[in-house]
């Protein structure tokens, strides 16, 4: 009764299930400052949506969730627009490169496997690091909400960053470093956004916290701002280049995620920085294990598919 045919995906799925998925992932988007694609894409794949269609259509849904979340965090003063703009420029460049890479992989017949193995690697690295670091912080009670972690002196990394040209002061975040750093990081995240169908927030958030030393609550709002425009670029490029955006699927997810993001943004104000980080790390690791199990149980993915389109 509630099943709906998806023209690009080529199958039918329950509309209430899609709405619920959109709402749940939108909630996480507003709560953690992530696009939610790292969860949505694998969940869509589990419902039978082809990997390439899930990744491309989810980028469209992330636009809605991040728009809703950005406005909510802007009202709370949690968006560093100067930082977000630099990340955005890099993200647009990286997203364009990533879409072209997907086009090549589809032609070779290896797109599904590359998308899934990239998920396992990135989720594993990010999840384990965030989980261990957050546990250590909670035990030592060394990190106070709204302040940066103590570094214990000037590290080689800090000296290298200070030596870079184009040093800028980011008043909202309370940090000073080269404009090259967010530009480069934004480019890398943009490439991943195209390949994995994500806004890159689950990678960008820990990068902004640990490498850029930004306060967690400013990270959440700024990450959503960058994700919004990166995913607009990726969605348009995917639709034009690879024809894998299912608008029916994306619109249903969009409605649910817009509502969920507002609720998540309000709840984020009540949680401490380390609590947010350890919750996000736990979710990331659960998804990573699920995808890894799927890869192990379906070894035929290693052989790829012939002929692409």
C-alpha positions, 0 to 999 in steps of 0.5 A: 500500500505504501510502496513507491516505485523509484524510476532511477533506482529501478525498484519499489520501497516503502515510503514511510521507511524512507521518510523515517530514514530521512528524519533519523539521519537529519536528526544526527545531522543537526546534532553532530554537524555531519551530513548524515551520508555516512549513515544514509548511503549504507542504509539505502544500500541495505534496502536494495538501492544500487550503490551509485544511485544511493550515493548520488541521491543522498547528496541531494538529501544532505542539502536539505538536512544541512540547510536546516541545520545551518540556519538553526546553528546560525541562530545560536552563533555557532557558524564561522563563515570565514572558515566555512568559505575556505572549506567550501572553495576546496570542497567544490574543487574536490567534489568536481574531481570526485564526480569525474573519478566515479564516472571512470569507476562506473565505466570500469565496473568497480564503482560499488566495491570502491565506494564500500571499501572506501567507507570501511577504511575512512569510518574505521580510521575516524571512528577509532581515533575519535572514540579513543580520544574521547574516552581519554578526555572523559577519564582525565576531565582535561577538556573543558567545554568551549576550550581547546585541548592542551597541546603541551607545547609547540609540536612539529605539526604546529610549527609546520602550520605556523610556517605556511603563508597566508596566515589568517585569524578566525575570531569565531573559532579563536584560532590562527593558521594558514588559509591553505590548510582549510583549502586543502582539507576541503578539497580532500573532503569534496573528493570523498563527498562525491565518491561516498555520497556524503557531505564529508562531515564525519571526516571534517568534524574530527579534522576541525576539532583535532587538526584545526583546534576549533571548539566543538560547538562552532565545528558543528555549525561550520561543518554544516555550512560547508557541507551544504554547498559542497553537496549542491555541487556534487548533486548537480555534477552527479545528475549531469555526468552520471545520471544517478540522482533519483529525484523521487527518492531524494525528495522523500528523504529531504522532507524527513531530514529537514524536520529531523535536523531542527530537533537535532540542532536544539538537542546539541546545545544540551550535550557537552563536547566530549559527549557529542564526540563519543556518540558520533564515534560509536555510530561511525564504528557500528556502520563500519562493522556492518559494511565490512561484514557485508563485504566479507559475506559477498566476495563477488563484489571483489570481481566487480561488474562488467560494462558499467552502464 
